[in-house]
Amino acid sequence: MERIIKFSPPDISEDDIQSVVETLKSGWITTGPKTKLFENKIAEYCGTKRAAALNSATACLELTLRLLGIGPGDEVITCAYTYTASCSVICHVGATPVLVDTGENSFEMDYEKLADVITPKTKAIIPVDLGGVMCDYEKIFEIVNSKKAIFKPNNKIQESIGRVIVLADGAHSFGAEQRGKKSGSVADFTCFSFHAVKNLTTAEGGAVTWKQIEGIDSEEIYKAYMLLSLHGQNKDALAKTKLGAWKYDIIWPAYKCNMTDILAALGLSQLERYDGLLKRRRDIVKMYDSGLKDMNIQHLNHISGDNLSSCHLYITRLLGKSLEERNEFIEKMAKVGVPTNVHYQSLPLLTAYKNLGFDIKDYPNAFDMYKNEVTLPLHTLLSDEDVEYIISKVKENI
């Protein structure tokens, strides 16, 4: 019997709905007490002192680059195999993006090549936790520390860190762990997404966390994010409600990308049941791993030793299949009610990055990973029977 499977619907409970309704009825719907509480809960969950909630992971990435004083004349490295947001933010601040190929048969950047492209102009690296699997941060820190001698800081935070900054694109990895540490507390800065399709959703939204930086007050970093995200205004709407506190200043002509209490209310409710959501995702991954183990399919390794993924995407490769055969497989699966996706088209395949001078021929490993990649549905509304159905249709149509 055929089923109709959804690819990535949001898991919204009645409690989630009530949390949002209560906020709507409260009379305070923009950035306020719910957002501040959500930030505190995110920091507590990740094991950091502070977190800043904004309207997207993209905003988190861009404002972090601006906080770090990165701009024209600087270089920022990221992976060729990622979504545009990992790289577009580099362009937004006027810095030069440097793309690194993936390792052979790997979705992570080639760490040996990473070491080779660090120059005195390099100010940051944006590694990507694809599918919820954290990158090898131990290796990344080893590389950036080995290049300390050529690092040239151009603001106070850069000077305090004293090396190339590791700014994780953790859009997929909220809840992941590496060597006993949660994503958010491993890289210097980590940016999460709470978009509608993410494990934990606020409909739209994101948050950034950061490690303690010697000589830099985390509260000052938090205030800088708030300033950058609210037009450069030194008081938010909540602060201005205090008696006689109407007057404000504009410190810098900045941006508008704050999170609202409506979104935070949804996030707070989701966070209360997030451990259960993660467990269900990991159970589904185990079902897939077991059901597909005897097939010529490579899959992202979500559970390995002391690394525990957030299990955001079930990324596979149809080994030995061409790009055309991969596309045919996607069409066949759609016809039997199983939507699939491709994560991602390597950046040098896209017009915007071709126009910047990138050529996919220079990233052969990234192209090889892309050409036969298929992402299967992975979300908490899937029943065991749904997963078994998907596995059976993979076997029939591969």
N, C-alpha and C positions, 0 to 999 in steps of 0.2 A: 504493500500500500504506500503510495507516494505521500510525502509530507511537504509542507511549505515552511522552509527554515528562514529565519531572519538573520542577517549577517551580524549586526551589532546594535540591537535595541537597548535603550537605557533601562536599567532595573530600578523602577520607582515603586516604593512601597507606600502603603497608606500612611505610615508614620512620616515618610518624606513629604507627602502632600500636606499633611496637617502642620508640619513644621513651617512650610512655606505660607500656608493660609494664616497661621498665627502671626507671622511676621507682617503679612499684608494688612492684617487687622490692627497691628500694633501702632500704626501711624508713622513708623520709621522704616523706610524701605531702601534707602541708599546706604552708603558706607556708614556703619555705626556699630552698636554693641555686638551684633551677631558676627560681623566681619572680624572684629577684634578678638572675639572668642574663638572663631574658626582659626585665626592665625596662631593663637596660643595652643590650640589642640594639634595643629599641624606640627608646630615646633616640638611639642611634647612627644608626638608619635614618632617623629624622625630622630629625636635625640639631639636637638639643637636648642640654642638659647632663644632664637627669634625666627620668625617667618613673616614674609610679607605677601598678602593675597592681592592679586591683580586680576585683570579681566581676561588674561590668556597666558599660556606659557611663552608665547612669542613676545608679549610685552615684558614678561619677566627676563627673558634673554636680552632683549634690547636695552632695557633700563639698567641691567647689570653691566653691560658693555659701557653704557654712558656713565654709570657710577664709577667704573674703573678708569674713566678718562680715555677710553679707546676711541680713536677717530682717524682722520686722514693721515697717511704716512705710516700707520700701523698695519700689521698683518695678524689675522686670526685664522687658525687652522680648524677645519672640520672634515668630516668624512664625505666622500663622493656618494656614498650609499645612504641617503637619508631623505627626509621630506624637506621641502624648500625652507621652512621656518628656521632650521638649524643654520642656514647660510644667509638668508635674506636679511636677517638682523645685522649681519656684518656689513652688508651693503648700506643699510639704513644709517649707520653711524659714520659712514664714509671711509671705513677701513677696507683693506684688501683681503678678500677671501682666498685661502689656500686650501685646495682639496687634496685629500690623501686617498689613495685606492684602498680597497679592503685587502685583508690578507687572502691568500689562496684558500678557496672553499670556506670562507669565513664572512660573516656579516659585520665583523668589527674591523676598524681601520688597521692597516698594516703598521704595527708599532715600530718596526725597523725603519720604514719610510717616514714615519712621523719624526723620528730623531733627525733624519736627513734634511727635513724642510724647515726646521727651527732656525731662525736667523735673528740678528740683533733687533729686527723690526717686529718680531713675534711677541705679542702681548698676551694672547690667550689661546687655549685649545678648547673646542666644543666637541667632546666625545658624545656619542649617541647611544643610549641604552635601548637598542632596538628590540621591540616586542616585549620589553620588560626585563630583559637580561642585562645586568650591569656589565659595563666594560671592565677591562683589566686595569683598575685604577692603581694597583700596586706598580704595575709596569709603567703606566703613564707618569706617575709621580717620580719613579726612578729616572725616566727620560728627562723630565723637566728639571729635576735637580741636577742632572749631569750637565745641563746647559746653563746653569746659574751664571757662569762667568761672562756670558755674552748678553745677559738680560739687561735692558736699559729701561728702568722705570720712569714714568712721566707723571705719576701722581702719588699721593701719600699712601693709598692702599696698595698700589703696585710696589712701592718702596718697602712697605712693611712685609709683604709676602716675599719679595726678593727673588722671584723667578716667574716664569710663564704661569699664568693663572689657569686652573682647570675648572672650566665652567660647564657642568654636565647638562646636556639636554636629556632630562629625566622625564620627558613628557609621558613615557610609557611605564616608568619604573617605580611609581609610588607604591610602597609596601615591599619592594624587593630588598633582599639582604645580601651582604657580602662579608664573609669572615666575621659574622656576628654583628655587623653594623648595618643600620637601615640606610637605604638610598635617601639622600638628603644630608647625611652626616659624613660622607666619604670624600666627595669632591670639595673644592674650595667653595663653590656655589653650585646649587642644583635647582633646576627649574622644572616644575611639574605642570602637567595639563589636567584640567578637570572638565574638558570638553564633553559633549553629549555621549560620545562613544567610548570614553575612558572608563577604567575600572571603577573609579569613584567620580561621580559627576556633580557639577554645579550648573549644568546646562552649557554655560561658557565660563571659563575662568582658569586660573592657574595660581601657583604660589612659588616663591623662591625661598630657599633656606641657605644658610652659610655657616661655615665653621668659624670658631673664634679666631681672630687675627690679632697677633701680638701687637699691642700698642694702639689698637683700634677698638673703640667702644661699639658693641653690637647695637646698642640703642641708637647711636649716631647713624649707623648704616640703615637701620629701620626708618629713621626719620628722613634720610635721603631718598629712600624708595617712595615714601609718602609724598615728599615734595615733588619728585619727578612725575608721580602718577596723578597729581591733583593740580595741574597748571602751574606748579611752582609756588602754590599758596601755602603760607605757613600755619594755617588753621584749616582743619577739615570742617564739614558741616556740623558734626557732633560737638566739636569744641566751640563753635560759634553760637551754640544754643545757650551757653552759660550766660547768666545775667551780666550785661554790660560788655560782653566779649565779641561784639559784632566786628570790631576792627581787625583787619588782616593786612598782610603784606604779600607781594609777589616777589619772591627771591630770584626767580629765574623763569623765563618764558618757556615753560615745560609742557608736559603732555597730559592727556586725560585717559587713564586706563585703570581706574580703581575698580575693585570688586564691590558689589552691593550686598546689603543685608538679605535681600531675597535669595540671591545665589548662595550666600554663606549659610543661610538657614537650611537649604537643601544639602549642602556639604556637611554640615554638622550632623544631620540625621543620617546621612550615608556613612559617615565616619564611625558612628555608633555600631553599625553592623558590618564594618569593613572586613574584620577578621573572618567572618563567615563567608563574605563574598570572595575573599582571596582563597579560602579553603575550597570552595566550589570550583573556582577556576583551576586550581591545582589538581583536583580530582578529575576534571575533564581532560586536562593535559595528559594525565596518566592513562586515561582510557584511549586517547588518540595514540600515545606512544606504544601502548600494548597492541592496539588493533592494526597499526600500520607497520609493525616491527619487521615483518617478513617481506616487505615490499621494497622496491628500489626507490625509496623516498628518504631524503635527508630532512631532518627537522631541527629547528632551533632547540638547543638543549636547555630546558628551563630549570631543571633540578640537577645540580652537579656538586657533589662534595659540600663545601661550605658556602656555595652560591645558591641562593633561592630567588628565582625570578618572581615578578608580580603576575606572570602569565597573562600578559595583555593580548598578545597576538600569537596564534598558532601558525608560524611561518614554516613552509615546507619548500623543498626543491624536488622536482620530478627529474631525477637523475637520468641523463642520456636523452632527454627530450629537448627538441629545438624550441625556439621562441614561438614558431607557428603551431607546433604540437601543444605547447602550453596553452596558447590562446584557444585552441580547439577544445582542450580539456575543460577550460573555464566555461565555454559555451555549453558543452554536454552536461556539466554539473548544474548549470542554470535551468536547463530543460527538465531536470528531475527535481527541481525545487530547492537546490542547494546553491545559494549565492557564495561566491568566493571573491577574492580581491588580490591585488598585487602590491606588496609593500617592499620597496618602492621602485619607481623609475629612477635610475641613478641620475643625479643632477645634471651631468654633462649631456644627457639625452634631451633636456628641456630647453626650449627656445631662449629663455632668459639667461641661462648659463652658457649656452652656445654663443650668445651675443657678448658675453664677458670674455670669450676666448677659450672656454673649456671644450675639450674634444674627448669623446668617449674612448677613442683609441688609446688615450693615455691612461685609461682606467680599466684594463682588460678584466681584472678580477671582479670589479663591481658589475661589469656587464654580464659576466658569466653567472654571477649570483642572481641577477635580475631576470635573465632570459628564460629560466625555467622555474621561477618562484611562484608559488600559489599560497595564499593565506586562507585557511579554513575558518569557519565560524567558531568563535570562542567567547562565550558570554554566559552569565549566570541564569539566564532564562531558558537555556538548553536543558532538556531532560536527558536522562541516560539513553532513552530510546531514540531521541534526536541524534545524539552522538553516534550511536550504533548505526543509524540510518545513513549518516554522512560517511562513516567509514565504509559501509557496504557500497555506496555509490562511487566512492573513490576507487575501490577495487574493480567495480564494473566498468568504469570509464577511463581508467588510466591507460 
